[in-house]
């Protein structure tokens, strides 16, 4: 298993995962736009040419916003998400990011537990943020040194 920067060539596999896991998936064009920006970090975990997971971070000054985190359905619960998020946090800190924000579906207990283990704390709710089904988002923040 290797961690690397997500490439435009990865989008076929990323879109398969995206469409399998999310009711309202990002578009290929959306990924393409973000992959070409300088203030973003998109990482992928690959094994034998197969993308297992990916995540993205939009960085502004010393803050980052997690755009997405996904682990291929058949490889969940193996620690890949934890490895991916720990790596993203470390790389972001190396670039001067000291605060990272994210939103997560209120019903996504597995992800919430992961984020809490990584030092994220709940700090708000965004009502009716998600569609299909409509659901609140839990807002979480991690500050360096926690």
FIDODREN-764736 format. One record per atom (N, C-alpha, C): residue number from 1; atom name; x, y, z. Coordinates in nm, 2 decimals. Layout:
BEGIN
@k=NUM	a=CA	px=X	py=Y	pz=Z
...
//
This chain:
BEGIN
@k=1	a=N	px=0.08	py=-0.12	pz=0.00
@k=1	a=CA	px=0.00	py=0.00	pz=0.00
@k=1	a=C	px=0.09	py=0.12	pz=0.00
@k=2	a=N	px=0.06	py=0.21	pz=-0.09
@k=2	a=CA	px=0.14	py=0.34	pz=-0.10
@k=2	a=C	px=0.05	py=0.46	pz=-0.09
@k=3	a=N	px=0.10	py=0.56	pz=-0.03
@k=3	a=CA	px=0.03	py=0.69	pz=-0.02
@k=3	a=C	px=0.10	py=0.78	pz=-0.13
@k=4	a=N	px=0.02	py=0.85	pz=-0.21
@k=4	a=CA	px=0.08	py=0.94	pz=-0.30
@k=4	a=C	px=-0.03	py=1.05	pz=-0.34
@k=5	a=N	px=0.02	py=1.15	pz=-0.41
@k=5	a=CA	px=-0.07	py=1.25	pz=-0.46
@k=5	a=C	px=-0.17	py=1.19	pz=-0.56
@k=6	a=N	px=-0.29	py=1.24	pz=-0.55
@k=6	a=CA	px=-0.39	py=1.19	pz=-0.65
@k=6	a=C	px=-0.36	py=1.26	pz=-0.78
@k=7	a=N	px=-0.37	py=1.19	pz=-0.89
@k=7	a=CA	px=-0.34	py=1.24	pz=-1.02
@k=7	a=C	px=-0.47	py=1.24	pz=-1.11
@k=8	a=N	px=-0.47	py=1.32	pz=-1.21
@k=8	a=CA	px=-0.59	py=1.33	pz=-1.30
@k=8	a=C	px=-0.61	py=1.19	pz=-1.36
@k=9	a=N	px=-0.51	py=1.11	pz=-1.38
@k=9	a=CA	px=-0.52	py=0.98	pz=-1.44
@k=9	a=C	px=-0.60	py=0.88	pz=-1.34
@k=10	a=N	px=-0.61	py=0.92	pz=-1.22
@k=10	a=CA	px=-0.68	py=0.84	pz=-1.12
@k=10	a=C	px=-0.83	py=0.86	pz=-1.12
@k=11	a=N	px=-0.88	py=0.96	pz=-1.20
@k=11	a=CA	px=-1.02	py=1.00	pz=-1.18
@k=11	a=C	px=-1.12	py=0.89	pz=-1.22
@k=12	a=N	px=-1.09	py=0.80	pz=-1.31
@k=12	a=CA	px=-1.18	py=0.69	pz=-1.35
@k=12	a=C	px=-1.21	py=0.60	pz=-1.22
@k=13	a=N	px=-1.10	py=0.56	pz=-1.15
@k=13	a=CA	px=-1.12	py=0.48	pz=-1.03
@k=13	a=C	px=-1.18	py=0.56	pz=-0.92
@k=14	a=N	px=-1.14	py=0.69	pz=-0.90
@k=14	a=CA	px=-1.20	py=0.78	pz=-0.80
@k=14	a=C	px=-1.35	py=0.79	pz=-0.82
@k=15	a=N	px=-1.39	py=0.81	pz=-0.94
@k=15	a=CA	px=-1.53	py=0.83	pz=-0.97
@k=15	a=C	px=-1.61	py=0.70	pz=-0.94
@k=16	a=N	px=-1.55	py=0.59	pz=-0.97
@k=16	a=CA	px=-1.62	py=0.46	pz=-0.93
@k=16	a=C	px=-1.65	py=0.46	pz=-0.78
@k=17	a=N	px=-1.55	py=0.49	pz=-0.70
@k=17	a=CA	px=-1.56	py=0.49	pz=-0.55
@k=17	a=C	px=-1.66	py=0.60	pz=-0.51
@k=18	a=N	px=-1.65	py=0.71	pz=-0.57
@k=18	a=CA	px=-1.73	py=0.83	pz=-0.53
@k=18	a=C	px=-1.88	py=0.79	pz=-0.56
@k=19	a=N	px=-1.91	py=0.74	pz=-0.68
@k=19	a=CA	px=-2.05	py=0.71	pz=-0.71
@k=19	a=C	px=-2.10	py=0.59	pz=-0.63
@k=20	a=N	px=-2.02	py=0.50	pz=-0.58
@k=20	a=CA	px=-2.06	py=0.39	pz=-0.50
@k=20	a=C	px=-2.09	py=0.44	pz=-0.36
@k=21	a=N	px=-2.02	py=0.53	pz=-0.31
@k=21	a=CA	px=-2.03	py=0.56	pz=-0.16
@k=21	a=C	px=-2.12	py=0.68	pz=-0.13
@k=22	a=N	px=-2.13	py=0.77	pz=-0.23
@k=22	a=CA	px=-2.20	py=0.90	pz=-0.19
@k=22	a=C	px=-2.33	py=0.92	pz=-0.28
@k=23	a=N	px=-2.44	py=0.96	pz=-0.21
@k=23	a=CA	px=-2.57	py=0.98	pz=-0.27
@k=23	a=C	px=-2.56	py=1.10	pz=-0.37
@k=24	a=N	px=-2.48	py=1.20	pz=-0.33
@k=24	a=CA	px=-2.46	py=1.31	pz=-0.42
@k=24	a=C	px=-2.31	py=1.32	pz=-0.45
@k=25	a=N	px=-2.25	py=1.25	pz=-0.54
@k=25	a=CA	px=-2.11	py=1.24	pz=-0.56
@k=25	a=C	px=-2.06	py=1.37	pz=-0.63
@k=26	a=N	px=-1.93	py=1.40	pz=-0.60
@k=26	a=CA	px=-1.86	py=1.50	pz=-0.68
@k=26	a=C	px=-1.86	py=1.46	pz=-0.82
@k=27	a=N	px=-1.84	py=1.56	pz=-0.91
@k=27	a=CA	px=-1.83	py=1.53	pz=-1.05
@k=27	a=C	px=-1.68	py=1.52	pz=-1.09
@k=28	a=N	px=-1.66	py=1.46	pz=-1.20
@k=28	a=CA	px=-1.52	py=1.45	pz=-1.26
@k=28	a=C	px=-1.47	py=1.59	pz=-1.28
@k=29	a=N	px=-1.55	py=1.68	pz=-1.33
@k=29	a=CA	px=-1.51	py=1.82	pz=-1.35
@k=29	a=C	px=-1.47	py=1.89	pz=-1.22
@k=30	a=N	px=-1.55	py=1.86	pz=-1.11
@k=30	a=CA	px=-1.51	py=1.91	pz=-0.98
@k=30	a=C	px=-1.38	py=1.87	pz=-0.93
@k=31	a=N	px=-1.35	py=1.74	pz=-0.95
@k=31	a=CA	px=-1.22	py=1.69	pz=-0.91
@k=31	a=C	px=-1.11	py=1.75	pz=-0.99
@k=32	a=N	px=-1.13	py=1.76	pz=-1.12
@k=32	a=CA	px=-1.03	py=1.81	pz=-1.21
@k=32	a=C	px=-1.00	py=1.95	pz=-1.17
@k=33	a=N	px=-1.10	py=2.03	pz=-1.14
@k=33	a=CA	px=-1.08	py=2.17	pz=-1.10
@k=33	a=C	px=-0.99	py=2.18	pz=-0.98
@k=34	a=N	px=-1.02	py=2.10	pz=-0.88
@k=34	a=CA	px=-0.95	py=2.10	pz=-0.75
@k=34	a=C	px=-0.81	py=2.05	pz=-0.77
@k=35	a=N	px=-0.79	py=1.95	pz=-0.85
@k=35	a=CA	px=-0.66	py=1.89	pz=-0.87
@k=35	a=C	px=-0.56	py=1.98	pz=-0.94
@k=36	a=N	px=-0.61	py=2.08	pz=-1.01
@k=36	a=CA	px=-0.52	py=2.18	pz=-1.08
@k=36	a=C	px=-0.50	py=2.30	pz=-1.00
@k=37	a=N	px=-0.55	py=2.31	pz=-0.88
@k=37	a=CA	px=-0.53	py=2.43	pz=-0.79
@k=37	a=C	px=-0.40	py=2.41	pz=-0.71
@k=38	a=N	px=-0.34	py=2.52	pz=-0.68
@k=38	a=CA	px=-0.22	py=2.51	pz=-0.60
@k=38	a=C	px=-0.24	py=2.50	pz=-0.45
@k=39	a=N	px=-0.36	py=2.55	pz=-0.40
@k=39	a=CA	px=-0.39	py=2.55	pz=-0.26
@k=39	a=C	px=-0.47	py=2.43	pz=-0.21
@k=40	a=N	px=-0.45	py=2.32	pz=-0.29
@k=40	a=CA	px=-0.52	py=2.19	pz=-0.25
@k=40	a=C	px=-0.42	py=2.08	pz=-0.23
@k=41	a=N	px=-0.46	py=1.98	pz=-0.16
@k=41	a=CA	px=-0.38	py=1.86	pz=-0.14
@k=41	a=C	px=-0.48	py=1.74	pz=-0.16
@k=42	a=N	px=-0.46	py=1.66	pz=-0.26
@k=42	a=CA	px=-0.54	py=1.54	pz=-0.28
@k=42	a=C	px=-0.45	py=1.42	pz=-0.27
@k=43	a=N	px=-0.48	py=1.33	pz=-0.18
@k=43	a=CA	px=-0.40	py=1.21	pz=-0.16
@k=43	a=C	px=-0.48	py=1.09	pz=-0.20
@k=44	a=N	px=-0.40	py=0.99	pz=-0.24
@k=44	a=CA	px=-0.46	py=0.86	pz=-0.28
@k=44	a=C	px=-0.38	py=0.75	pz=-0.21
@k=45	a=N	px=-0.45	py=0.64	pz=-0.17
@k=45	a=CA	px=-0.38	py=0.52	pz=-0.12
@k=45	a=C	px=-0.40	py=0.42	pz=-0.23
@k=46	a=N	px=-0.29	py=0.36	pz=-0.28
@k=46	a=CA	px=-0.30	py=0.27	pz=-0.39
@k=46	a=C	px=-0.23	py=0.14	pz=-0.36
@k=47	a=N	px=-0.28	py=0.03	pz=-0.41
@k=47	a=CA	px=-0.23	py=-0.10	pz=-0.39
@k=47	a=C	px=-0.23	py=-0.17	pz=-0.53
@k=48	a=N	px=-0.12	py=-0.21	pz=-0.58
@k=48	a=CA	px=-0.11	py=-0.28	pz=-0.71
@k=48	a=C	px=-0.19	py=-0.21	pz=-0.82
@k=49	a=N	px=-0.18	py=-0.08	pz=-0.83
@k=49	a=CA	px=-0.25	py=0.00	pz=-0.93
@k=49	a=C	px=-0.39	py=0.02	pz=-0.91
@k=50	a=N	px=-0.44	py=-0.02	pz=-0.79
@k=50	a=CA	px=-0.59	py=0.00	pz=-0.76
@k=50	a=C	px=-0.60	py=0.11	pz=-0.65
@k=51	a=N	px=-0.68	py=0.21	pz=-0.67
@k=51	a=CA	px=-0.70	py=0.31	pz=-0.57
@k=51	a=C	px=-0.79	py=0.25	pz=-0.47
@k=52	a=N	px=-0.75	py=0.26	pz=-0.34
@k=52	a=CA	px=-0.82	py=0.21	pz=-0.23
@k=52	a=C	px=-0.90	py=0.32	pz=-0.15
@k=53	a=N	px=-0.84	py=0.44	pz=-0.15
@k=53	a=CA	px=-0.89	py=0.55	pz=-0.08
@k=53	a=C	px=-0.84	py=0.68	pz=-0.13
@k=54	a=N	px=-0.90	py=0.79	pz=-0.09
@k=54	a=CA	px=-0.86	py=0.92	pz=-0.13
@k=54	a=C	px=-0.91	py=1.02	pz=-0.03
@k=55	a=N	px=-0.85	py=1.14	pz=-0.03
@k=55	a=CA	px=-0.90	py=1.25	pz=0.05
@k=55	a=C	px=-0.85	py=1.38	pz=-0.01
@k=56	a=N	px=-0.91	py=1.49	pz=0.03
@k=56	a=CA	px=-0.87	py=1.62	pz=-0.02
@k=56	a=C	px=-0.88	py=1.72	pz=0.09
@k=57	a=N	px=-0.79	py=1.82	pz=0.07
@k=57	a=CA	px=-0.78	py=1.93	pz=0.16
@k=57	a=C	px=-0.77	py=2.06	pz=0.09
@k=58	a=N	px=-0.85	py=2.16	pz=0.12
@k=58	a=CA	px=-0.84	py=2.30	pz=0.06
@k=58	a=C	px=-0.77	py=2.38	pz=0.17
@k=59	a=N	px=-0.66	py=2.45	pz=0.13
@k=59	a=CA	px=-0.58	py=2.52	pz=0.23
@k=59	a=C	px=-0.58	py=2.67	pz=0.20
@k=60	a=N	px=-0.61	py=2.75	pz=0.31
@k=60	a=CA	px=-0.61	py=2.89	pz=0.30
@k=60	a=C	px=-0.53	py=2.94	pz=0.42
@k=61	a=N	px=-0.41	py=3.00	pz=0.39
@k=61	a=CA	px=-0.32	py=3.05	pz=0.50
@k=61	a=C	px=-0.29	py=2.93	pz=0.59
@k=62	a=N	px=-0.32	py=2.94	pz=0.72
@k=62	a=CA	px=-0.28	py=2.83	pz=0.81
@k=62	a=C	px=-0.40	py=2.74	pz=0.84
@k=63	a=N	px=-0.51	py=2.75	pz=0.76
@k=63	a=CA	px=-0.63	py=2.66	pz=0.79
@k=63	a=C	px=-0.65	py=2.57	pz=0.67
@k=64	a=N	px=-0.71	py=2.46	pz=0.70
@k=64	a=CA	px=-0.75	py=2.36	pz=0.59
@k=64	a=C	px=-0.89	py=2.32	pz=0.61
@k=65	a=N	px=-0.96	py=2.29	pz=0.50
@k=65	a=CA	px=-1.09	py=2.23	pz=0.50
@k=65	a=C	px=-1.09	py=2.10	pz=0.43
@k=66	a=N	px=-1.13	py=1.99	pz=0.50
@k=66	a=CA	px=-1.13	py=1.86	pz=0.43
@k=66	a=C	px=-1.25	py=1.86	pz=0.33
@k=67	a=N	px=-1.22	py=1.83	pz=0.21
@k=67	a=CA	px=-1.32	py=1.83	pz=0.11
@k=67	a=C	px=-1.39	py=1.70	pz=0.10
@k=68	a=N	px=-1.32	py=1.59	pz=0.12
@k=68	a=CA	px=-1.38	py=1.46	pz=0.11
@k=68	a=C	px=-1.28	py=1.35	pz=0.16
@k=69	a=N	px=-1.34	py=1.24	pz=0.21
@k=69	a=CA	px=-1.26	py=1.13	pz=0.25
@k=69	a=C	px=-1.34	py=1.01	pz=0.21
@k=70	a=N	px=-1.27	py=0.91	pz=0.14
@k=70	a=CA	px=-1.35	py=0.79	pz=0.09
@k=70	a=C	px=-1.25	py=0.67	pz=0.09
@k=71	a=N	px=-1.31	py=0.56	pz=0.14
@k=71	a=CA	px=-1.23	py=0.43	pz=0.13
@k=71	a=C	px=-1.32	py=0.33	pz=0.06
@k=72	a=N	px=-1.27	py=0.27	pz=-0.04
@k=72	a=CA	px=-1.34	py=0.17	pz=-0.12
@k=72	a=C	px=-1.42	py=0.08	pz=-0.03
@k=73	a=N	px=-1.54	py=0.05	pz=-0.06
@k=73	a=CA	px=-1.63	py=-0.02	pz=0.03
@k=73	a=C	px=-1.58	py=-0.16	pz=0.07
@k=74	a=N	px=-1.51	py=-0.23	pz=-0.02
@k=74	a=CA	px=-1.46	py=-0.36	pz=0.01
@k=74	a=C	px=-1.33	py=-0.36	pz=0.09
@k=75	a=N	px=-1.28	py=-0.24	pz=0.12
@k=75	a=CA	px=-1.16	py=-0.23	pz=0.20
@k=75	a=C	px=-1.17	py=-0.14	pz=0.33
@k=76	a=N	px=-1.30	py=-0.11	pz=0.36
@k=76	a=CA	px=-1.32	py=-0.04	pz=0.48
@k=76	a=C	px=-1.29	py=-0.12	pz=0.61
@k=77	a=N	px=-1.27	py=-0.06	pz=0.72
@k=77	a=CA	px=-1.25	py=-0.12	pz=0.85
@k=77	a=C	px=-1.11	py=-0.19	pz=0.85
@k=78	a=N	px=-1.02	py=-0.15	pz=0.77
@k=78	a=CA	px=-0.88	py=-0.20	pz=0.77
@k=78	a=C	px=-0.78	py=-0.10	pz=0.82
@k=79	a=N	px=-0.82	py=0.02	pz=0.86
@k=79	a=CA	px=-0.73	py=0.12	pz=0.90
@k=79	a=C	px=-0.68	py=0.21	pz=0.79
@k=80	a=N	px=-0.73	py=0.19	pz=0.67
@k=80	a=CA	px=-0.68	py=0.27	pz=0.56
@k=80	a=C	px=-0.72	py=0.42	pz=0.58
@k=81	a=N	px=-0.85	py=0.44	pz=0.62
@k=81	a=CA	px=-0.89	py=0.58	pz=0.65
@k=81	a=C	px=-0.81	py=0.65	pz=0.75
@k=82	a=N	px=-0.77	py=0.58	pz=0.86
@k=82	a=CA	px=-0.69	py=0.64	pz=0.96
@k=82	a=C	px=-0.55	py=0.67	pz=0.91
@k=83	a=N	px=-0.49	py=0.58	pz=0.83
@k=83	a=CA	px=-0.36	py=0.60	pz=0.77
@k=83	a=C	px=-0.37	py=0.72	pz=0.68
@k=84	a=N	px=-0.47	py=0.73	pz=0.60
@k=84	a=CA	px=-0.49	py=0.84	pz=0.50
@k=84	a=C	px=-0.50	py=0.98	pz=0.57
@k=85	a=N	px=-0.59	py=0.98	pz=0.67
@k=85	a=CA	px=-0.61	py=1.11	pz=0.75
@k=85	a=C	px=-0.49	py=1.15	pz=0.83
@k=86	a=N	px=-0.42	py=1.05	pz=0.89
@k=86	a=CA	px=-0.30	py=1.09	pz=0.97
@k=86	a=C	px=-0.19	py=1.14	pz=0.87
@k=87	a=N	px=-0.18	py=1.08	pz=0.76
@k=87	a=CA	px=-0.09	py=1.13	pz=0.66
@k=87	a=C	px=-0.12	py=1.27	pz=0.61
@k=88	a=N	px=-0.25	py=1.30	pz=0.58
@k=88	a=CA	px=-0.29	py=1.43	pz=0.53
@k=88	a=C	px=-0.26	py=1.53	pz=0.64
@k=89	a=N	px=-0.29	py=1.50	pz=0.77
@k=89	a=CA	px=-0.27	py=1.60	pz=0.87
@k=89	a=C	px=-0.12	py=1.63	pz=0.88
@k=90	a=N	px=-0.04	py=1.53	pz=0.88
@k=90	a=CA	px=0.11	py=1.55	pz=0.89
@k=90	a=C	px=0.16	py=1.63	pz=0.78
@k=91	a=N	px=0.12	py=1.60	pz=0.65
@k=91	a=CA	px=0.16	py=1.68	pz=0.54
@k=91	a=C	px=0.11	py=1.82	pz=0.54
@k=92	a=N	px=-0.01	py=1.84	pz=0.59
@k=92	a=CA	px=-0.07	py=1.98	pz=0.60
@k=92	a=C	px=0.01	py=2.06	pz=0.70
@k=93	a=N	px=0.04	py=1.99	pz=0.82
@k=93	a=CA	px=0.12	py=2.06	pz=0.92
@k=93	a=C	px=0.26	py=2.10	pz=0.87
@k=94	a=N	px=0.32	py=2.02	pz=0.78
@k=94	a=CA	px=0.44	py=2.05	pz=0.72
@k=94	a=C	px=0.43	py=2.17	pz=0.63
@k=95	a=N	px=0.31	py=2.20	pz=0.58
@k=95	a=CA	px=0.29	py=2.32	pz=0.50
@k=95	a=C	px=0.24	py=2.44	pz=0.58
@k=96	a=N	px=0.24	py=2.43	pz=0.71
@k=96	a=CA	px=0.20	py=2.54	pz=0.79
@k=96	a=C	px=0.05	py=2.54	pz=0.83
@k=97	a=N	px=-0.02	py=2.44	pz=0.80
@k=97	a=CA	px=-0.16	py=2.44	pz=0.84
@k=97	a=C	px=-0.17	py=2.40	pz=0.99
@k=98	a=N	px=-0.24	py=2.48	pz=1.07
@k=98	a=CA	px=-0.25	py=2.45	pz=1.21
@k=98	a=C	px=-0.39	py=2.42	pz=1.26
@k=99	a=N	px=-0.49	py=2.45	pz=1.17
@k=99	a=CA	px=-0.63	py=2.42	pz=1.20
@k=99	a=C	px=-0.69	py=2.35	pz=1.08
@k=100	a=N	px=-0.76	py=2.24	pz=1.11
@k=100	a=CA	px=-0.83	py=2.17	pz=1.00
@k=100	a=C	px=-0.98	py=2.16	pz=1.04
@k=101	a=N	px=-1.07	py=2.19	pz=0.94
@k=101	a=CA	px=-1.21	py=2.18	pz=0.96
@k=101	a=C	px=-1.27	py=2.07	pz=0.87
@k=102	a=N	px=-1.38	py=2.02	pz=0.91
@k=102	a=CA	px=-1.45	py=1.92	pz=0.83
@k=102	a=C	px=-1.60	py=1.92	pz=0.87
@k=103	a=N	px=-1.68	py=1.87	pz=0.78
@k=103	a=CA	px=-1.82	py=1.83	pz=0.81
@k=103	a=C	px=-1.84	py=1.68	pz=0.78
@k=104	a=N	px=-1.93	py=1.62	pz=0.86
@k=104	a=CA	px=-1.95	py=1.48	pz=0.85
@k=104	a=C	px=-2.10	py=1.46	pz=0.87
@k=105	a=N	px=-2.16	py=1.37	pz=0.80
@k=105	a=CA	px=-2.30	py=1.33	pz=0.82
@k=105	a=C	px=-2.32	py=1.29	pz=0.97
@k=106	a=N	px=-2.43	py=1.34	pz=1.03
@k=106	a=CA	px=-2.46	py=1.32	pz=1.17
@k=106	a=C	px=-2.47	py=1.16	pz=1.19
@k=107	a=N	px=-2.51	py=1.09	pz=1.09
@k=107	a=CA	px=-2.53	py=0.95	pz=1.11
@k=107	a=C	px=-2.41	py=0.86	pz=1.09
@k=108	a=N	px=-2.30	py=0.93	pz=1.04
@k=108	a=CA	px=-2.18	py=0.85	pz=1.01
@k=108	a=C	px=-2.09	py=0.83	pz=1.13
@k=109	a=N	px=-2.14	py=0.75	pz=1.22
@k=109	a=CA	px=-2.07	py=0.72	pz=1.35
@k=109	a=C	px=-1.92	py=0.67	pz=1.33
@k=110	a=N	px=-1.90	py=0.59	pz=1.23
@k=110	a=CA	px=-1.77	py=0.54	pz=1.21
@k=110	a=C	px=-1.67	py=0.65	pz=1.18
@k=111	a=N	px=-1.71	py=0.74	pz=1.09
@k=111	a=CA	px=-1.62	py=0.85	pz=1.05
@k=111	a=C	px=-1.60	py=0.95	pz=1.17
@k=112	a=N	px=-1.71	py=0.97	pz=1.25
@k=112	a=CA	px=-1.70	py=1.06	pz=1.36
@k=112	a=C	px=-1.60	py=1.00	pz=1.46
@k=113	a=N	px=-1.61	py=0.87	pz=1.49
@k=113	a=CA	px=-1.51	py=0.81	pz=1.58
@k=113	a=C	px=-1.37	py=0.83	pz=1.53
@k=114	a=N	px=-1.35	py=0.80	pz=1.40
@k=114	a=CA	px=-1.22	py=0.82	pz=1.35
@k=114	a=C	px=-1.16	py=0.96	pz=1.37
@k=115	a=N	px=-1.25	py=1.06	pz=1.33
@k=115	a=CA	px=-1.20	py=1.20	pz=1.34
@k=115	a=C	px=-1.17	py=1.23	pz=1.49
@k=116	a=N	px=-1.26	py=1.19	pz=1.58
@k=116	a=CA	px=-1.23	py=1.21	pz=1.72
@k=116	a=C	px=-1.10	py=1.15	pz=1.77
@k=117	a=N	px=-1.07	py=1.03	pz=1.73
@k=117	a=CA	px=-0.94	py=0.97	pz=1.76
@k=117	a=C	px=-0.82	py=1.05	pz=1.71
@k=118	a=N	px=-0.85	py=1.12	pz=1.60
@k=118	a=CA	px=-0.74	py=1.20	pz=1.54
@k=118	a=C	px=-0.73	py=1.34	pz=1.60
@k=119	a=N	px=-0.81	py=1.37	pz=1.70
@k=119	a=CA	px=-0.80	py=1.50	pz=1.76
@k=119	a=C	px=-0.90	py=1.60	pz=1.72
@k=120	a=N	px=-1.00	py=1.56	pz=1.63
@k=120	a=CA	px=-1.10	py=1.66	pz=1.59
@k=120	a=C	px=-1.20	py=1.66	pz=1.71
@k=121	a=N	px=-1.26	py=1.78	pz=1.73
@k=121	a=CA	px=-1.36	py=1.80	pz=1.83
@k=121	a=C	px=-1.49	py=1.86	pz=1.76
@k=122	a=N	px=-1.60	py=1.82	pz=1.81
@k=122	a=CA	px=-1.73	py=1.87	pz=1.75
@k=122	a=C	px=-1.74	py=2.02	pz=1.80
@k=123	a=N	px=-1.77	py=2.11	pz=1.70
@k=123	a=CA	px=-1.79	py=2.25	pz=1.74
@k=123	a=C	px=-1.91	py=2.32	pz=1.67
@k=124	a=N	px=-2.00	py=2.24	pz=1.61
@k=124	a=CA	px=-2.12	py=2.30	pz=1.56
@k=124	a=C	px=-2.20	py=2.20	pz=1.48
@k=125	a=N	px=-2.31	py=2.25	pz=1.43
@k=125	a=CA	px=-2.40	py=2.17	pz=1.35
@k=125	a=C	px=-2.44	py=2.26	pz=1.23
@k=126	a=N	px=-2.44	py=2.21	pz=1.11
@k=126	a=CA	px=-2.50	py=2.27	pz=0.99
@k=126	a=C	px=-2.62	py=2.20	pz=0.96
@k=127	a=N	px=-2.74	py=2.26	pz=0.98
@k=127	a=CA	px=-2.87	py=2.20	pz=0.96
@k=127	a=C	px=-2.90	py=2.17	pz=0.82
@k=128	a=N	px=-2.95	py=2.05	pz=0.79
@k=128	a=CA	px=-2.99	py=2.01	pz=0.66
@k=128	a=C	px=-2.89	py=2.03	pz=0.55
@k=129	a=N	px=-2.76	py=2.01	pz=0.59
@k=129	a=CA	px=-2.65	py=2.03	pz=0.49
@k=129	a=C	px=-2.65	py=1.93	pz=0.38
@k=130	a=N	px=-2.67	py=1.80	pz=0.41
@k=130	a=CA	px=-2.67	py=1.70	pz=0.32
@k=130	a=C	px=-2.80	py=1.67	pz=0.25
@k=131	a=N	px=-2.80	py=1.62	pz=0.13
@k=131	a=CA	px=-2.92	py=1.58	pz=0.05
@k=131	a=C	px=-2.92	py=1.43	pz=0.04
@k=132	a=N	px=-3.03	py=1.38	pz=0.01
@k=132	a=CA	px=-3.05	py=1.24	pz=-0.03
@k=132	a=C	px=-2.99	py=1.14	pz=0.07
@k=133	a=N	px=-3.03	py=1.12	pz=0.19
@k=133	a=CA	px=-3.14	py=1.20	pz=0.25
@k=133	a=C	px=-3.09	py=1.33	pz=0.32
@k=134	a=N	px=-3.18	py=1.42	pz=0.34
@k=134	a=CA	px=-3.15	py=1.54	pz=0.41
@k=134	a=C	px=-3.11	py=1.51	pz=0.55
@k=135	a=N	px=-2.99	py=1.57	pz=0.59
@k=135	a=CA	px=-2.94	py=1.53	pz=0.72
@k=135	a=C	px=-2.84	py=1.65	pz=0.76
@k=136	a=N	px=-2.83	py=1.67	pz=0.89
@k=136	a=CA	px=-2.74	py=1.77	pz=0.95
@k=136	a=C	px=-2.60	py=1.72	pz=0.93
@k=137	a=N	px=-2.51	py=1.82	pz=0.93
@k=137	a=CA	px=-2.37	py=1.79	pz=0.93
@k=137	a=C	px=-2.31	py=1.83	pz=1.07
@k=138	a=N	px=-2.23	py=1.75	pz=1.12
@k=138	a=CA	px=-2.15	py=1.78	pz=1.24
@k=138	a=C	px=-2.03	py=1.85	pz=1.19
@k=139	a=N	px=-2.00	py=1.97	pz=1.25
@k=139	a=CA	px=-1.88	py=2.04	pz=1.22
@k=139	a=C	px=-1.77	py=2.00	pz=1.32
@k=140	a=N	px=-1.65	py=1.98	pz=1.27
@k=140	a=CA	px=-1.55	py=1.93	pz=1.36
@k=140	a=C	px=-1.42	py=2.01	pz=1.32
@k=141	a=N	px=-1.33	py=2.03	pz=1.42
@k=141	a=CA	px=-1.21	py=2.11	pz=1.40
@k=141	a=C	px=-1.10	py=2.04	pz=1.48
@k=142	a=N	px=-0.98	py=2.04	pz=1.42
@k=142	a=CA	px=-0.86	py=1.99	pz=1.48
@k=142	a=C	px=-0.75	py=2.10	pz=1.48
@k=143	a=N	px=-0.70	py=2.12	pz=1.59
@k=143	a=CA	px=-0.59	py=2.22	pz=1.61
@k=143	a=C	px=-0.46	py=2.15	pz=1.63
@k=144	a=N	px=-0.35	py=2.20	pz=1.57
@k=144	a=CA	px=-0.22	py=2.13	pz=1.59
@k=144	a=C	px=-0.18	py=2.12	pz=1.73
@k=145	a=N	px=-0.11	py=2.02	pz=1.76
@k=145	a=CA	px=-0.06	py=2.00	pz=1.90
@k=145	a=C	px=-0.16	py=1.92	pz=1.99
@k=146	a=N	px=-0.27	py=1.88	pz=1.94
@k=146	a=CA	px=-0.37	py=1.81	pz=2.02
@k=146	a=C	px=-0.33	py=1.66	pz=2.01
//
